[in-house]
Amino acid sequence: MIPLPKRLVIIVAAVALLGTAPAPPLHFPKATVLAADGAPFLLVENEDSARLAGVQLFFAAGLDRQTAAQSGIAALTADSLERTPVDGVAVRDAIAALGGMLQYTVDARETRFYLEARPDDLPALIGLFARALSAPAFTPATLSASRTELDARIDDVEGNALSVGVEMFRRSYYGSGAGSPTLGTRASLVGLNASDISGFFEANYRKAGFRASGVGRMTPAIADAVRALAVELRGGSVAPVSLKVNPIPANAPRIVARRDVGAPIVVVGFAAPAPASKDFGAMLILEALLSNAFERSSATTLGLVERSVGAQYLYDGAPASLIVYVNGNRVDPSLALRELLLVSKTLAARPMGVSSLRQFKTSAEGAFVTGNVTLLDRSYLLGTLAAQGLGSDPINAALAAIDRTTPSDVQRVAKKYLQRYIVALVLPRQGSEGT
């Protein structure tokens, strides 16, 4: 393997060959608040030429609101809501029949539902989902079908070494329900009944914990539909949650699991700054640097399984975290891990040069833009970054944070966050005990 300093020099030189003139700043359409009857409910990036529109509906119903005995209740509630009948048809099927899409995601702090359709159709589809929210069907038949669905998805997660490694790190780092398995476990789901689901829904699907964001061709009718949905939500406050993390010790704890996978995966987890922090731009640069410093040139963007080493900045939790993974299908894990840790020490020891930083800024901005091109991704990013204090135009604010980062910022952030870590090892089940 190429030693770290030469590897970094090669990357910088390759990027420099593209030209020395500064590129125009990347940006997304400026976000605005789309009002309905004078009341703002929807933060949007409007594109009049777009053929589709997508809306994210955020509810304060994430993993951090689960108790230890309720693992999976957030996912089971969301899945059951999607199966709630509207005029005799499950709402997600009714929406699909009209050319739209409804899907949900559960993360550390929220459950969010995403609807996408032609702009003229989307208001009616939001109305269908609002009807499901007003009369959810947490019946034995609905819960049974949702459990079956989640069991299959849990099996998929268990067969994905990277997903297993990330969940291992999160369980070790987060001291609350935020670290619990996103979908629960087969055993925990069996223990949840209709009363549990109804109680979770009543406590967390409230107007006080709701917000929305949208991307695409956004119309006043879409804002009216979101506002109507919000008006029908239950009133009252959403209980505060206790956000806890376990301090990462200096001795770099290692967690080991075995799964039916073909090669080892190593996940290294670090603490990371929140989006509103002055350190946000520097950490985005470090994410891009660690994702690219070990890869050879490629004409296309490499997917997760194609990378030898990759990084993901996870800001759905509080506090945020950064994971770097080593793909044993592509590289010797022990050698790559050693180089990764050398990278973190080198970055903390001295500031990089101005020209090198300029190239890594370009890489970070490019990764941020290309990683958020779909309406789904952008509407999520718009809503979550705004909620975490990045202002009313948060995606462009993130790009601005990258642009104003200095070499000393990168060194300070690397020293502050990248020197303590947790290592999660996912090994083949039949591997040697000495692996």
Summary of the structure (lengths in Angstrom):
residues: 435
radius of gyration: 22.4
end to end distance: 20.4
largest distance: 66.6
contacts: 1472
relative contact order: 0.17
helix: 46%
strand: 19%
